[in-house]
Amino acid sequence: METSRSSRAPRKPRAHNTPPTGPGMYAGRTGTSSADVILRGLRARIISTELVPGIPISEHDLAQAYGVSRTPVREAILRLSDERLVEVAPKSGTFVGRIPLSALPEALVVRQALEETTVRAAVRFAQEDDFVKLENLIETQQQAVGNADRQALHDADDAFHEQIAQAGGYPGIWELITQVKVHIDRYRRLAQLDMDRLGTVIEEHRLLLRHMRARDAEGAVQAMAIHLHKLRKDMSHLKSIKPEYFIHDADLAVEFTKAQSAVKSELLADDPT
């Protein structure tokens, strides 16, 4: 026999400041506010170097382009300033941020440490379909080189490294890496490396994948170290060609020496650059 609602015991009210139970409850950002939309669009244009370091950013023009007031524009700019992607100069204006040299060596050290974790996990846990996805991404990179499509190559390169993290069961680590490598991504696009050099990236990926398929964790880690290490080889050269794109707040030679010690890699120690 069913019990009527009126005869049920009244629900006990929740005590004030009682800790929550069950699934996590977080407010967070929805990612759909005007400021979020502006931030994503402006951030993508800065990282892709469609907007190069040092050029002015007009709050008025952005507000008109997005059909909003200046308030969300200012919020987006302040958040980008926190990432050092935008510089706000008092009485001068707002500009696309220059790349701080001090950020590059540290970002490479952190990225290498994180990707060593993901590649070791992928060697252990990756399934055949993971390897197929990685092979397909290498072919996408090859097509991009053939088409001289730098953006497609960069996108496929990121997808390759992301897939390694997915295969290892650490998608959250890739999210951390994307935050860490913002200025490295900008450098890579500004460097405009020739397509022959970009083609060698593909061979580095093929070698890495061979070690992964063979379940050779140490070989895969070494292949990843070599691959990531080559990112810094042209940095000193680029900053001398485009000094206005950088904040000269560090001596790269000194900082990279410290970085070599931090990662304790013989592969890096043997490199003269």
N, C-alpha and C positions, 0 to 999 in steps of 0.2 A: 504493500500500500504506500502510495507516494505521500510524502510529507508536504503540506502546503507551505508556501513561502512565509506566510504570517506566523507559522508555528516553529520555523527554524530559529536556532539561536542567533542572536545578533552578532554580526562580524566584529571581532575585537579590533578596535582602532589601533593603528600602528603607532608605537611610542615614538616620541620626538627624538631625533638623532640616532634612531636604530640603524645599524649598518645594513646595507642592501644585501639581498640574497638572490640566487639564481643567476641568469645571464648578465654580463656586464652592461651597465647603463652609462653611456657617455654622451655629453652634449656635442662637442666637436663642431667642426664647420661642415656645412652641407656642400660647399664647393659651388653653389649656384648664385651667390650674391653678386652684385655688380662688381664689387672689389675683387672677388675671386676670379671672375671672368676676365677682367682687365689684367690682373696679375698674371694669369696663365698665358694670355696672349702676348703681353709685353715680355714676360720671362722667356718664352719660346723665341721671340724675335731677337732678344739679346744673346741667348745661348747659341743660336744658329749664326750669329754675327750678321744678320740682316741689318741690325743696328750695331754699328761698330763702336768700340770704346771712345768716349769723349764727345759724341755728338749730343746736342741738346734734346731734352724731352719737354714738350709743351703740354702742361696740364690742360690748358684751354683746348688744344687740338684733340687730345685724347677724350676729353669730356664730350666734345662735339661728335667725334667718331663713334663713340659708344652710346650717345644719346642720354648721358647722365649728367648729374651735377659734378662739381669738382671734388666733393667729399669722398666718394669711392675711389676716385683717381688718386687722391692724396694717400688714402689707406693702402692702396696697391703699391704706390711708390715707397712708402715707409717700410712695408714688408720686404720689398726688393732691396731696399737700402740695408736691411738687416742681413741679407745674403751677400752684401757687397757687390750687387749687380747694378746699383744706381748710386750716384754721388750727388748729394745736395750741397751746393756751395752757397753760403749766405750772401745775399745781395748780387749773386751772379746767375743763379738758376739751377736747374736739375739736369743732370747729364748721365748718359750711359756709363756705367762704372768701368774704369780701367782695371786690368787684371793685376792683382797684387802678386808680385813675384814670390812673396813669402808664403802664399797659399799653395803653390804648385808642388814643392817637394813633400810637404806634409800630406797633401791629398794623395800623392802617389804611394806613399808609405801605407796610409790607411787603406787605400784601395787594394794594394797588393796583399795586405794581411787578410782583408775580408774575402778576396777572391781565392786565396789559398784555402780558406775554410770551405767555400762553396765547391771548389773543384775536387777537394778531397771527398766531400760528401757525395758529389755526383759520381765519382769513380766507384764508390761503394754501393750507391742506391739506384743509379740510372737504369732504366729499362730500355729495351730495344727501340721502342717508339721515341724515346728521348734522343737516342743517337740519330734516328732518322730525321727528327726535327732539326738537329744540329747540322746534319749533312745538307738538308734543304736550305738552311740559312747561309751556309757556305756557298752554295750555288747561287743564291740571290746576291751575295756579295760579288761573285764572279761576274754576274750579269751587269751589276752596277758599274764595275770597273770597265767592262766592255763598252758600256754606254757613256762612260765618263760622267756618271751621275754621283757626285760626291755626297749629296744628301741621302740618297738611297743607300749608299755604302755605309754611312755613319749610322743610319737607322738599323740596318741589318747587323752591323757590328754590335750595337747595343743589344739587339734582340738575341744574338748569339750568347753573349755573356749572361743575359737575363735567363735564358733557357738553361744554362748550366746551374744557376741558382735554383731554378724550379726543379730540375732533375735531382738536385741534392736535397730538396725539401726545405730550402731556405729562401723563399721568395721575399721575405722581409729584409734579408741582408741586401738583396739587390736594390730595394728602396733606399736603404742607407747609402749604398754606393752612389746612386744617382744624385743624392744630396751632396756627397763629398766631392764628386768629380765635376761639379758645375764649371769651375774655372779651367779645368783640364779640357773639357769639351770646347770651351771658347777658344783656348789656345790651338787645339787641333784644327778647328775650322779656319782660324786666322793664318795658320801655318801654310795652308794650301799646298800640302805635300804633293809631289808629282804622282801620277797614276802608277808609275812603276813601283814606287815605295808603298803606295796603298795596296798594290798587288801582292807585295810580300806579306802583308797582314793576313791575307787569305792563306798563304802557305803556313804561317804560324798557327792559324786556327786548325788547319788540317793536321799538323803535327800534334797539337794539343788533343784533338779528337782521337787520333790513333792511340795515344797513351791512355786516354779514358776508356776506349773500347777494350784495350788490353788489361784493364783494371790495374794499371801501373800508376799508383798515386804519386810516387816521388817523381817519376818522369813527367806526369801531367803538371805537377806543381812547378817543376823547373821550366817547362814549356810556357806556362803562364807567366813566370817571372821574366823570362826573356822577352816575351810579347809586350808586357807592360813597361819593361825597362826602356824599350825603344821609343816610348812616347816622349821621353825627355831629351833625346839626343839633339834635337834642333832648337831647343828652347833658347839657349844663349844666342844662337845665330838670329833667331826671329826678333828678339828684343832689341838687337842692335840695328835691325832694319826698320822696325816700327816702334821706336822707343816711346812714342806718344800713347801707345796702347797699354802701357804698363805703369804700375806704381812701383818705383824702384826702391823697395823697402827691404831688400835682402840681397845678399851675394849668392847667386845660384850655385857657384862652385863650392862654396862653404856649406850651403844648406844641403846640397846633394851628397856631399861627403858624410854629413851627419845622417842623412837618410840611409846611406849605404850601411852605416854601422847599426842603425835601428833595425833594419830588416835582416842583418847578419847573413847576407847572400854573397857567396863567392862569385856568382855570376856578375853581380854588380861591382864587386871589388876589383875585378879584372878589367873593367871598362875604363879607358883613360879620360872620358869626357867628364 
